Amino acid sequence: MTDHARPIFRFAPSPNGLLHLGHARSALLNAAMARAQGGRLLLRIEDIDPSRCRPEFEAAIEEDLAWLGLDWERPVRRQSEHLDDHARALKRLAAMGLVYESFETRAEIRRAVETRPGWPRDPDGAPLFPFARDAMSAAERDRRRAAGEPFALRLDMARAVGRAGPLTWHETGQAAPVAADPLAWGDVVIARKEVPTSYHLAVVVDDALQGVTHVVRGEDLKAATSVHRLLQHLLKLPEPLYTHHALLLDAEGRKLSKSIGSRSLRALREVGLSPADVRCMAGVSLE
């Protein structure tokens, strides 16, 4: 099988903290599935958040993965080095009339939601964007832009879905395609105020440019696939096969997370656990 025909998997962590057992499960599953299918394994560093991402965390990621017994192709792709790729995709969406500037601050959004009891939330639990695209006049946008006020770029979801029509994706282990529901996310941010991209835009662009054929990630990202399929369709990017695996939970039933201080792989290593121990805890064997 030529490299061109081999399946391509990727593990794509953000270097904003140390990896924990949940990351280990995802990385190990990608590696195990790549090995079983004679595929390639890539490591991508998703470092588009300059306020939280650190070189020392990136170094720790590679150290932890190597300790677990994983190997991956080089060079490693860093999203921050490819913002031009994301900007070109963003320009294409803007040319379709699907992007608009959003000057509203987090405080303004919070206040607007507080005055609307029962306001709907997206699959992540965050309130849907409470302002309509046409709530601000073009003249007001021009004035605020000229004044140097920061703004995010949002996807006009209703218009984008109307252009794309019904969408589905293919999930491993499911005979029927999964129906996508991007409207559940509202007008998502596709370029942040401080960086000209977002997770949703960067992940689909990078997957396509790297030729990723199989996306294996936690089930907490399953709902986001609706947005990703929409962007793939609009940008005429290939559709990977998706696998959303079960999450590891802590004693309180919460998913493991850097934000709640879940025990890191480094901490597990420091108390004497072996790579085999951690692979067992993650529920994935490389044999």
C-alpha positions in Angstrom: 0.0 0.0 0.0 1.4 3.4 -1.0 1.6 6.3 1.5 -1.0 8.0 -0.6 -3.5 5.2 -0.1 -2.9 4.6 3.6 -5.4 5.8 6.1 -4.2 8.9 8.1 -5.1 9.4 11.7 -4.1 12.4 13.9 -3.9 13.2 17.6 -4.3 17.0 18.0 -3.9 18.3 21.6 -3.6 21.9 22.7 -0.4 22.8 24.6 -2.3 24.7 27.4 -1.5 22.2 30.1 -0.3 18.7 30.8 -1.9 15.7 29.2 -4.2 13.6 31.4 -5.6 10.0 31.1 -8.4 11.1 28.8 -5.8 12.5 26.4 -3.9 9.2 26.7 -7.0 7.2 25.7 -7.5 9.3 22.6 -3.9 9.2 21.5 -3.6 5.5 22.1 -6.9 4.8 20.2 -5.6 6.8 17.2 -2.3 4.8 17.3 -4.0 1.4 17.7 -6.4 2.1 14.9 -3.7 3.4 12.6 -1.6 0.3 13.4 -4.5 -2.1 12.8 -5.3 -0.5 9.4 -1.8 0.0 8.2 -2.2 3.7 8.5 -0.2 6.7 9.4 -0.3 8.6 12.7 0.2 12.4 12.8 0.6 14.7 15.8 -0.8 18.2 15.4 -0.3 20.9 18.0 -3.4 23.1 18.2 -1.9 26.3 19.6 -4.0 29.1 18.2 -4.7 30.5 21.7 -1.6 32.6 22.4 -2.7 33.5 25.9 -2.8 29.9 27.1 -0.4 27.8 24.9 3.1 27.4 26.1 6.2 25.8 24.5 6.9 23.9 27.7 3.5 22.2 27.5 4.2 21.2 23.9 7.5 19.7 24.9 5.7 17.8 27.7 3.1 16.5 25.2 5.8 14.9 23.1 7.6 13.5 26.2 4.4 11.9 27.5 3.4 10.4 24.2 6.9 8.9 23.7 6.8 7.5 27.3 3.5 5.8 26.4 5.2 4.1 23.5 3.8 6.1 20.7 5.5 7.3 17.6 4.3 9.7 14.9 5.4 11.3 11.7 7.5 14.4 11.6 7.5 17.3 11.2 4.7 18.1 13.7 2.2 20.6 12.3 1.6 23.6 14.6 -1.6 25.5 13.8 0.0 28.9 14.7 2.4 28.5 11.8 -0.4 28.1 9.3 -2.7 30.9 10.0 -2.5 31.9 6.3 -4.2 28.7 5.4 -7.1 29.5 7.8 -7.3 33.0 6.5 -7.7 31.9 2.9 -10.6 29.6 4.0 -12.1 32.5 6.0 -11.9 34.7 2.9 -13.8 32.1 0.9 -16.6 32.0 3.4 -16.8 35.8 3.5 -17.0 35.9 -0.3 -20.1 33.8 0.0 -21.7 36.4 2.3 -21.7 34.0 5.3 -19.4 35.9 7.7 -20.1 39.0 9.8 -18.3 41.1 12.3 -19.4 40.8 16.0 -18.3 43.6 18.2 -20.3 42.4 21.2 -18.3 41.8 24.4 -18.7 38.7 26.6 -20.3 41.0 29.2 -22.8 42.4 26.7 -23.7 38.8 25.6 -24.1 37.7 29.3 -26.4 40.7 30.1 -28.5 40.1 27.0 -29.0 36.4 28.0 -29.8 37.2 31.6 -32.8 39.3 30.5 -34.2 36.4 28.5 -35.1 33.5 30.8 -34.9 30.1 29.1 -32.7 31.3 26.4 -31.4 28.3 24.3 -28.0 26.9 24.7 -25.6 25.1 22.4 -24.5 21.5 22.8 -21.6 22.6 25.0 -24.0 24.4 27.3 -23.1 28.0 26.4 -26.0 30.4 25.5 -26.6 30.8 21.8 -25.4 34.2 20.5 -28.3 36.5 21.4 -27.8 39.2 18.7 -29.0 39.0 15.1 -26.6 39.8 12.3 -28.7 42.8 11.3 -29.0 44.1 14.9 -26.1 46.4 14.1 -26.2 48.7 11.1 -23.5 48.7 8.5 -22.7 52.3 9.4 -22.3 51.4 13.1 -20.0 48.5 12.2 -18.0 50.9 10.0 -17.7 53.4 12.9 -16.6 50.8 15.4 -14.1 49.2 13.0 -12.7 52.7 12.2 -12.4 53.3 16.0 -10.2 50.2 16.3 -12.7 48.3 18.4 -11.9 44.5 18.4 -14.3 42.1 16.8 -14.8 38.4 16.2 -16.1 37.0 13.0 -19.2 34.8 13.2 -20.8 32.4 10.7 -24.3 33.4 9.7 -25.6 29.9 10.5 -29.1 30.2 9.1 -27.7 31.5 5.8 -24.9 28.9 5.7 -27.3 26.0 6.4 -29.7 27.3 3.8 -26.9 27.3 1.2 -25.7 23.8 2.2 -28.9 22.0 2.7 -29.2 18.8 4.9 -25.9 17.2 5.8 -24.7 14.0 7.4 -21.5 12.3 8.5 -20.4 8.7 8.8 -19.6 7.3 12.2 -17.7 4.1 12.8 -20.0 1.3 14.0 -23.2 3.0 12.7 -24.8 1.6 9.6 -26.8 4.8 8.9 -25.3 8.2 8.4 -25.6 10.7 11.4 -27.8 13.7 10.6 -25.9 17.0 11.2 -27.6 19.8 13.1 -25.4 22.9 12.9 -28.3 25.2 13.7 -28.0 23.9 17.3 -24.8 26.0 17.6 -26.2 29.3 16.5 -23.8 31.9 14.9 -20.5 30.3 16.0 -17.3 32.3 16.1 -15.0 31.3 13.2 -12.3 33.9 13.8 -11.6 35.2 17.3 -10.8 38.7 18.3 -7.2 38.0 19.0 -6.4 35.4 16.3 -7.7 35.1 12.7 -9.3 31.6 13.1 -11.1 29.4 15.6 -11.1 25.8 16.6 -14.0 24.9 14.2 -12.3 26.5 11.2 -8.8 25.5 12.0 -9.6 21.9 12.6 -11.4 21.3 9.3 -8.8 23.2 7.3 -5.8 21.4 8.9 -7.5 18.0 8.6 -8.0 18.6 4.9 -4.5 19.9 4.2 -2.9 17.0 6.1 -5.1 14.5 4.3 -6.6 13.1 7.5 -9.0 10.3 6.6 -10.0 9.2 10.1 -10.9 11.5 13.0 -10.8 9.7 16.3 -11.7 11.9 19.3 -13.8 12.0 22.4 -17.6 11.9 22.3 -17.7 15.4 23.9 -16.8 16.6 20.4 -19.4 14.6 18.6 -22.0 17.5 18.4 -19.3 19.8 17.0 -19.1 17.5 14.0 -22.2 19.2 12.7 -20.4 22.5 12.4 -17.4 20.8 10.9 -19.4 19.0 8.2 -21.0 22.3 7.3 -17.7 24.0 6.9 -16.3 21.0 5.0 -19.2 21.3 2.6 -19.0 25.0 2.1 -15.2 24.9 1.5 -15.4 21.8 -0.6 -13.2 19.8 1.7 -13.2 16.0 2.0 -15.2 14.3 4.7 -13.2 12.0 7.1 -14.7 9.0 8.8 -15.5 9.8 12.4 -15.0 7.8 15.6 -16.2 9.4 18.8 -15.0 7.3 21.8 -16.4 7.1 25.3 -14.8 9.5 27.8 -13.0 8.6 31.0 -14.8 10.1 34.1 -13.6 11.1 37.5 -15.1 9.9 40.8 -17.8 12.6 40.6 -18.8 11.6 37.1 -17.1 14.5 35.4 -15.0 14.1 32.2 -11.3 14.4 32.9 -10.1 18.0 32.1 -7.2 20.3 32.6 -9.6 22.9 33.9 -10.7 20.8 36.9 -7.2 19.7 37.7 -7.4 16.1 36.5 -4.3 14.1 37.4 -1.7 14.4 34.7 0.3 11.7 33.0 3.4 13.2 34.4 1.9 12.9 37.9 1.0 9.2 37.3 4.6 8.6 36.1 6.1 10.3 39.1 4.2 8.0 41.5 5.7 5.0 39.8 3.1 3.9 37.2 4.5 2.3 34.1 3.4 3.0 30.5 1.7 -0.4 30.6 -0.2 0.6 33.7 -1.4 3.8 32.1 -2.3 2.1 28.9 -4.4 -0.4 31.0 -6.1 2.5 32.8 -6.9 4.1 29.5 -8.4 0.9 28.3 -6.3 0.7 25.1 -3.6 -1.9 24.3 -0.9 -1.4 21.6 -0.3 -5.1 21.3 
